[in-house]
Amino acid sequence: DACPSMRFIAMLATGYNVVDIACAKEKGIPVSNVPVYGTHSVSQFAIALLLEICHHIGYHNDTVKSGKWEQCPDWCYWDYPLIELAGKTYGLLGCPSSCGNIGIHTAAIASALGMHVIAYDMRQRDEALQLGVEYVSLDELFARSDVLGLQMPLFPFNTGIINRENIAKMKDGVIIIN
């Protein structure tokens, strides 16, 4: 009623959870998003976050510049244990049809790093199957993932999904990338 001449709502993002879809539908106003927005950059960023967690790249860069590596008697320097990703399991948490473009591209990068990729989704995508993604139940995804990727729009399905009950199903030390 506040905008009687509104004819179309377009979100310049993948998600549209900030739009009252029921109201728009009731008024006959189509709602659109940009399903390929940030596909490559968001998946690259998710993997960059993962690599930072595994290798503390920023920290090591700063400490190498400050001379800590030069002070090591065996010329082998790290202050944190490094996590090797090859052989680990990357879990993609999807919701109805949400193992979408970003999830597919993240799966491709994780696979290239030697990770096994599993996904929970209501709909299996050919692109994911071609990459070797294994579809599993939600409980199995929580139980098997060494890394759990949450690259999806906010929907009622996933609101609050990382909770005490589901965390209890996860491995100790699981890395969650949101």
Backbone as CSV, one residue per row, in Angstrom:
resi,resn,N_x,N_y,N_z,CA_x,CA_y,CA_z,C_x,C_y,C_z
1,ASP,0.816,-1.192,0.000,0.000,0.000,0.000,0.865,1.263,0.000
2,ALA,2.063,1.160,0.563,2.953,2.317,0.625,3.505,2.667,-0.751
3,CYS,3.594,1.698,-1.648,4.130,1.919,-2.992,3.151,1.344,-4.012
4,PRO,2.047,2.008,-4.259,1.009,1.432,-5.124,1.450,1.232,-6.576
5,SER,2.482,1.928,-7.019,2.910,1.773,-8.409,4.023,0.739,-8.588
6,MET,4.401,0.041,-7.520,5.469,-0.962,-7.626,4.995,-2.107,-8.509
7,ARG,5.848,-2.460,-9.470,5.497,-3.519,-10.418,6.468,-4.690,-10.398
8,PHE,7.660,-4.494,-9.805,8.692,-5.518,-9.867,9.707,-5.262,-8.754
9,ILE,10.193,-6.337,-8.103,11.233,-6.223,-7.081,12.414,-7.060,-7.546
10,ALA,13.581,-6.436,-7.664,14.799,-7.139,-8.072,15.858,-6.967,-6.993
11,MET,16.385,-8.087,-6.534,17.469,-8.077,-5.551,18.780,-8.256,-6.297
12,LEU,19.726,-7.405,-6.022,21.027,-7.510,-6.669,21.942,-8.424,-5.855
13,ALA,21.470,-9.633,-5.614,22.187,-10.656,-4.848,21.537,-12.001,-5.153
14,THR,22.074,-13.069,-4.580,21.464,-14.378,-4.809,20.252,-14.596,-3.919
15,GLY,20.284,-14.073,-2.706,19.180,-14.263,-1.774,18.151,-13.162,-1.869
16,TYR,16.949,-13.479,-1.417,15.885,-12.457,-1.375,15.074,-12.599,-0.097
17,ASN,15.731,-13.055,0.965,15.052,-13.261,2.240,14.629,-11.953,2.904
18,VAL,15.100,-10.811,2.410,14.705,-9.528,2.992,13.415,-8.999,2.376
19,VAL,12.853,-9.752,1.439,11.617,-9.350,0.768,10.454,-10.172,1.327
20,ASP,9.353,-9.533,1.594,8.153,-10.238,2.032,7.521,-10.878,0.793
21,ILE,7.935,-12.100,0.515,7.510,-12.803,-0.699,5.997,-13.013,-0.710
22,ALA,5.432,-13.369,0.433,3.985,-13.607,0.493,3.218,-12.344,0.117
23,CYS,3.636,-11.209,0.624,2.970,-9.941,0.305,3.116,-9.609,-1.177
24,ALA,4.341,-9.791,-1.701,4.574,-9.516,-3.122,3.703,-10.419,-3.987
25,LYS,3.607,-11.684,-3.628,2.775,-12.628,-4.395,1.311,-12.219,-4.333
26,GLU,0.869,-11.848,-3.140,-0.523,-11.420,-2.951,-0.860,-10.218,-3.834
27,LYS,0.105,-9.332,-4.015,-0.116,-8.123,-4.821,0.257,-8.319,-6.289
28,GLY,0.686,-9.537,-6.650,1.032,-9.823,-8.037,2.338,-9.176,-8.482
29,ILE,3.242,-8.931,-7.549,4.525,-8.297,-7.874,5.595,-9.386,-7.978
30,PRO,6.176,-9.576,-9.157,7.243,-10.572,-9.293,8.485,-10.141,-8.506
31,VAL,9.182,-11.134,-7.960,10.432,-10.905,-7.229,11.523,-11.693,-7.935
32,SER,12.639,-11.033,-8.171,13.740,-11.666,-8.878,15.038,-11.464,-8.102
33,ASN,15.987,-12.353,-8.343,17.324,-12.192,-7.787,18.330,-12.341,-8.921
34,VAL,19.606,-12.374,-8.581,20.655,-12.580,-9.576,21.347,-13.898,-9.198
35,PRO,20.875,-15.009,-9.757,21.350,-16.310,-9.308,22.839,-16.560,-9.537
36,VAL,23.466,-15.861,-10.451,24.895,-16.077,-10.691,25.763,-14.977,-10.087
37,TYR,25.170,-14.147,-9.237,25.919,-13.085,-8.587,27.020,-13.672,-7.712
38,GLY,28.242,-13.304,-7.945,29.354,-13.683,-7.090,29.730,-15.145,-7.122
39,THR,29.285,-15.884,-8.129,29.526,-17.328,-8.149,31.002,-17.651,-7.932
40,HIS,31.864,-17.089,-8.748,33.287,-17.405,-8.638,33.924,-16.721,-7.438
41,SER,33.615,-15.454,-7.230,34.278,-14.722,-6.142,33.872,-15.236,-4.770
42,VAL,32.618,-15.607,-4.575,32.189,-16.113,-3.262,32.804,-17.483,-2.993
43,SER,32.832,-18.358,-4.008,33.438,-19.674,-3.793,34.941,-19.537,-3.548
44,GLN,35.602,-18.643,-4.259,37.030,-18.401,-4.021,37.253,-17.851,-2.617
45,PHE,36.386,-16.965,-2.179,36.527,-16.386,-0.849,36.330,-17.447,0.232
46,ALA,35.358,-18.335,0.036,35.133,-19.411,1.007,36.387,-20.276,1.136
47,ILE,37.006,-20.610,0.014,38.223,-21.421,0.056,39.388,-20.607,0.630
48,ALA,39.435,-19.310,0.350,40.482,-18.465,0.943,40.362,-18.444,2.465
49,LEU,39.139,-18.365,2.977,38.931,-18.423,4.430,39.421,-19.760,4.977
50,LEU,39.114,-20.830,4.271,39.542,-22.151,4.691,41.069,-22.245,4.718
51,LEU,41.712,-21.744,3.688,43.178,-21.786,3.635,43.795,-20.946,4.746
52,GLU,43.181,-19.832,5.073,43.676,-19.005,6.182,43.575,-19.769,7.497
53,ILE,42.475,-20.459,7.711,42.309,-21.253,8.938,43.356,-22.369,8.992
54,CYS,43.617,-22.999,7.862,44.531,-24.145,7.826,46.001,-23.745,7.901
55,HIS,46.345,-22.556,7.418,47.765,-22.191,7.306,48.146,-20.881,7.978
56,HIS,47.183,-20.155,8.519,47.492,-18.888,9.211,48.388,-18.009,8.338
57,ILE,48.016,-17.848,7.106,48.845,-17.173,6.116,49.136,-15.730,6.523
58,GLY,48.127,-14.999,6.942,48.337,-13.614,7.349,49.297,-13.501,8.516
59,TYR,49.098,-14.339,9.519,49.971,-14.345,10.692,51.404,-14.690,10.290
60,HIS,51.570,-15.766,9.526,52.907,-16.176,9.127,53.581,-15.127,8.251
61,ASN,52.824,-14.473,7.404,53.393,-13.401,6.593,53.976,-12.310,7.501
62,ASP,53.197,-11.900,8.476,53.667,-10.844,9.390,54.883,-11.285,10.195
63,THR,54.867,-12.518,10.708,55.981,-12.955,11.553,57.244,-13.245,10.741
64,VAL,57.093,-13.704,9.500,58.271,-13.887,8.643,58.911,-12.530,8.378
65,LYS,58.081,-11.536,8.085,58.606,-10.183,7.846,59.290,-9.614,9.088
66,SER,58.852,-10.040,10.279,59.465,-9.530,11.510,60.729,-10.310,11.894
67,GLY,61.092,-11.320,11.103,62.347,-12.022,11.323,62.263,-13.342,12.058
68,LYS,61.058,-13.825,12.374,60.950,-15.079,13.139,61.507,-16.282,12.375
69,TRP,61.334,-16.317,11.058,61.841,-17.450,10.294,63.373,-17.471,10.325
70,GLU,63.964,-16.311,10.183,65.428,-16.216,10.197,66.013,-16.686,11.527
71,GLN,65.236,-16.611,12.588,65.712,-16.999,13.913,65.598,-18.501,14.179
72,CYS,64.980,-19.239,13.283,64.813,-20.687,13.477,66.124,-21.398,13.125
73,PRO,66.651,-22.201,14.033,67.933,-22.864,13.784,67.877,-23.884,12.644
74,ASP,66.709,-24.489,12.397,66.632,-25.502,11.342,66.009,-24.978,10.054
75,TRP,65.769,-23.670,9.981,65.223,-23.005,8.791,63.867,-23.597,8.389
76,CYS,63.121,-24.019,9.378,61.781,-24.549,9.155,60.865,-23.870,10.166
77,TYR,59.983,-23.039,9.708,59.232,-22.185,10.626,57.726,-22.319,10.457
78,TRP,57.053,-22.504,11.567,55.623,-22.310,11.698,55.308,-22.218,13.182
79,ASP,54.334,-21.419,13.521,53.932,-21.262,14.922,52.679,-22.066,15.256
80,TYR,52.007,-22.543,14.242,50.764,-23.295,14.430,50.864,-24.592,13.641
81,PRO,50.203,-25.627,14.103,50.130,-26.829,13.261,49.373,-26.485,11.971
82,LEU,49.855,-26.993,10.871,49.203,-26.758,9.586,48.237,-27.898,9.309
83,ILE,47.115,-27.586,8.702,46.096,-28.582,8.388,46.159,-28.867,6.894
84,GLU,46.454,-30.098,6.534,46.470,-30.482,5.129,45.056,-30.884,4.730
85,LEU,44.592,-30.360,3.622,43.211,-30.587,3.202,43.032,-31.854,2.370
86,ALA,44.067,-32.295,1.692,43.957,-33.494,0.865,43.502,-34.667,1.742
87,GLY,42.481,-35.359,1.281,41.938,-36.492,2.017,40.848,-36.133,3.009
88,LYS,40.648,-34.858,3.253,39.589,-34.422,4.170,38.262,-34.347,3.401
89,THR,37.169,-34.250,4.146,35.833,-34.195,3.547,35.251,-32.799,3.683
90,TYR,34.880,-32.213,2.545,34.226,-30.906,2.506,32.733,-31.156,2.351
91,GLY,31.948,-30.733,3.323,30.499,-30.900,3.267,29.816,-29.617,2.854
92,LEU,28.994,-29.703,1.848,28.203,-28.558,1.387,26.791,-28.700,1.938
93,LEU,26.404,-27.757,2.759,25.050,-27.770,3.305,24.153,-26.974,2.379
94,GLY,23.222,-27.663,1.769,22.262,-27.011,0.896,20.889,-27.068,1.520
95,CYS,19.986,-26.416,0.891,18.594,-26.508,1.290,17.843,-26.797,0.002
96,PRO,16.565,-26.784,-0.004,15.903,-27.154,-1.261,16.513,-26.441,-2.457
97,SER,17.210,-27.193,-3.282,17.874,-26.760,-4.518,18.941,-25.704,-4.292
98,SER,19.641,-25.744,-3.151,20.622,-24.702,-2.878,22.059,-25.107,-3.096
99,CYS,22.347,-26.349,-3.458,23.722,-26.671,-3.832,23.874,-26.111,-5.229
100,GLY,23.774,-24.790,-5.281,23.701,-24.082,-6.549,25.052,-23.738,-7.118
101,ASN,25.077,-22.653,-7.869,26.284,-22.268,-8.590,27.481,-22.076,-7.673
102,ILE,27.301,-21.393,-6.559,28.417,-21.166,-5.641,28.870,-22.493,-5.040
103,GLY,27.944,-23.326,-4.629,28.291,-24.627,-4.082,29.035,-25.494,-5.090
104,ILE,28.597,-25.488,-6.339,29.241,-26.274,-7.392,30.676,-25.800,-7.596
105,HIS,30.875,-24.480,-7.668,32.231,-23.956,-7.869,33.120,-24.209,-6.649
106,THR,32.556,-24.125,-5.462,33.321,-24.431,-4.252,33.704,-25.905,-4.256
107,ALA,32.787,-26.764,-4.656,33.074,-28.200,-4.743,34.219,-28.465,-5.714
108,ALA,34.245,-27.761,-6.830,35.317,-27.948,-7.818,36.671,-27.565,-7.231
109,ILE,36.721,-26.458,-6.497,37.985,-26.019,-5.901,38.405,-26.992,-4.802
110,ALA,37.462,-27.382,-3.943,37.777,-28.330,-2.869,38.279,-29.653,-3.461
111,SER,37.656,-30.109,-4.522,38.101,-31.338,-5.191,39.513,-31.183,-5.729
112,ALA,39.808,-30.023,-6.301,41.153,-29.773,-6.830,42.205,-29.778,-5.721
113,LEU,41.790,-29.481,-4.494,42.701,-29.523,-3.349,42.827,-30.937,-2.768
114,GLY,42.164,-31.907,-3.404,42.250,-33.293,-2.958,41.215,-33.673,-1.918
115,MET,40.195,-32.849,-1.763,39.157,-33.128,-0.776,38.037,-33.950,-1.412
116,HIS,37.400,-34.773,-0.611,36.190,-35.479,-1.026,35.018,-34.556,-0.678
117,VAL,34.112,-34.350,-1.605,33.005,-33.419,-1.380,31.708,-34.200,-1.239
118,ILE,31.005,-33.909,-0.137,29.681,-34.471,0.076,28.705,-33.299,0.181
119,ALA,27.444,-33.563,-0.082,26.451,-32.489,-0.045,25.117,-33.016,0.444
120,TYR,24.419,-32.140,1.142,23.029,-32.411,1.479,22.197,-31.445,0.665
121,ASP,21.252,-31.973,-0.059,20.368,-31.153,-0.868,19.169,-31.990,-1.250
122,MET,18.052,-31.341,-1.423,16.839,-32.047,-1.845,16.919,-32.444,-3.327
123,ARG,17.760,-31.751,-4.073,17.833,-31.962,-5.520,19.290,-32.188,-5.906
124,GLN,19.560,-33.289,-6.579,20.917,-33.562,-7.046,21.128,-32.894,-8.393
125,ARG,22.260,-32.228,-8.527,22.569,-31.539,-9.784,23.602,-32.326,-10.573
126,ASP,23.379,-32.423,-11.864,24.299,-33.155,-12.736,25.713,-32.607,-12.637
127,GLU,25.838,-31.258,-12.547,27.167,-30.645,-12.471,27.921,-31.139,-11.242
128,ALA,27.220,-31.290,-10.124,27.850,-31.770,-8.891,28.227,-33.243,-9.027
129,LEU,27.340,-34.036,-9.593,27.620,-35.458,-9.767,28.826,-35.668,-10.681
130,GLN,28.950,-34.835,-11.711,30.094,-34.929,-12.618,31.404,-34.599,-11.909
131,LEU,31.350,-33.778,-10.867,32.541,-33.453,-10.077,32.851,-34.531,-9.047
132,GLY,31.965,-35.511,-8.902,32.170,-36.570,-7.921,31.564,-36.264,-6.563
133,VAL,30.688,-35.249,-6.493,30.031,-34.924,-5.228,29.121,-36.083,-4.844
134,GLU,29.204,-36.473,-3.590,28.368,-37.548,-3.057,27.241,-36.913,-2.243
135,TYR,26.015,-37.219,-2.589,24.870,-36.697,-1.841,24.573,-37.610,-0.655
136,VAL,24.370,-36.991,0.517,24.160,-37.736,1.757,23.002,-37.109,2.529
137,SER,22.571,-37.790,3.580,21.531,-37.231,4.450,22.117,-36.086,5.269
138,LEU,21.253,-35.289,5.857,21.701,-34.155,6.665,22.527,-34.627,7.858
139,ASP,22.066,-35.652,8.551,22.816,-36.163,9.697,24.183,-36.701,9.272
140,GLU,24.237,-37.368,8.124,25.514,-37.892,7.625,26.452,-36.751,7.242
141,LEU,25.902,-35.689,6.678,26.722,-34.526,6.335,27.375,-33.956,7.590
142,PHE,26.595,-33.786,8.653,27.142,-33.267,9.903,28.205,-34.214,10.463
143,ALA,27.965,-35.508,10.415,28.865,-36.483,11.015,30.174,-36.652,10.247
144,ARG,30.142,-36.546,8.930,31.322,-36.864,8.110,32.185,-35.672,7.736
145,SER,31.660,-34.468,7.801,32.391,-33.302,7.297,33.541,-32.903,8.210
146,ASP,34.711,-32.723,7.597,35.838,-32.092,8.286,35.709,-30.578,8.155
147,VAL,35.151,-30.163,7.023,34.860,-28.761,6.745,33.399,-28.712,6.323
148,LEU,32.649,-27.791,6.887,31.234,-27.647,6.545,31.035,-26.269,5.946
149,GLY,30.640,-26.227,4.684,30.425,-24.968,3.978,28.957,-24.598,3.949
150,LEU,28.665,-23.382,4.382,27.289,-22.879,4.385,27.189,-21.755,3.362
151,GLN,27.178,-22.111,2.110,27.088,-21.116,1.058,25.692,-21.167,0.448
152,MET,24.764,-20.509,1.139,23.374,-20.552,0.704,22.639,-19.336,1.237
153,PRO,21.598,-18.951,0.559,20.764,-17.860,1.078,20.066,-18.301,2.365
154,LEU,19.637,-17.355,3.143,18.901,-17.648,4.366,17.455,-17.995,4.010
155,PHE,17.048,-19.201,4.395,15.693,-19.687,4.185,15.168,-20.191,5.527
156,PRO,13.863,-20.383,5.652,13.345,-20.965,6.895,14.011,-22.308,7.235
157,PHE,14.350,-23.096,6.208,14.983,-24.393,6.419,16.290,-24.290,7.202
158,ASN,17.105,-23.281,6.880,18.440,-23.241,7.464,18.604,-22.188,8.557
159,THR,17.569,-21.453,8.868,17.650,-20.478,9.946,17.898,-21.216,11.260
160,GLY,19.025,-20.944,11.893,19.366,-21.586,13.160,19.814,-23.031,13.042
161,ILE,20.184,-23.480,11.863,20.533,-24.892,11.665,21.833,-25.278,12.377
162,ILE,22.715,-24.313,12.572,23.921,-24.602,13.357,23.554,-24.317,14.807
163,ASN,23.141,-25.377,15.469,22.660,-25.272,16.844,23.283,-26.380,17.690
164,ARG,22.979,-26.388,18.960,23.568,-27.354,19.898,23.354,-28.796,19.421
165,GLU,22.142,-29.103,18.993,21.821,-30.470,18.570,22.655,-30.895,17.363
166,ASN,22.769,-30.030,16.364,23.520,-30.390,15.163,25.028,-30.332,15.381
167,ILE,25.492,-29.424,16.212,26.921,-29.388,16.531,27.330,-30.687,17.223
168,ALA,26.461,-31.233,18.048,26.764,-32.490,18.740,26.963,-33.646,17.756
169,LYS,26.418,-33.547,16.554,26.570,-34.584,15.540,27.886,-34.470,14.779
170,MET,28.574,-33.332,14.922,29.770,-33.051,14.131,31.026,-33.599,14.788
171,LYS,32.051,-33.775,13.959,33.363,-34.188,14.442,33.948,-33.092,15.329
172,ASP,34.757,-33.490,16.290,35.534,-32.497,17.031,36.489,-31.825,16.048
173,GLY,36.580,-30.515,16.118,37.499,-29.780,15.260,36.969,-29.447,13.879
174,VAL,35.696,-29.721,13.620,35.138,-29.367,12.316,35.328,-27.877,12.070
175,ILE,35.614,-27.530,10.834,35.764,-26.134,10.430,34.471,-25.745,9.718
176,ILE,33.846,-24.677,10.179,32.596,-24.207,9.551,32.899,-22.917,8.809
177,ILE,32.589,-22.907,7.523,32.784,-21.735,6.665,31.409,-21.211,6.315
178,ASN,31.123,-19.974,6.702,29.825,-19.383,6.395,30.052,-18.152,5.554
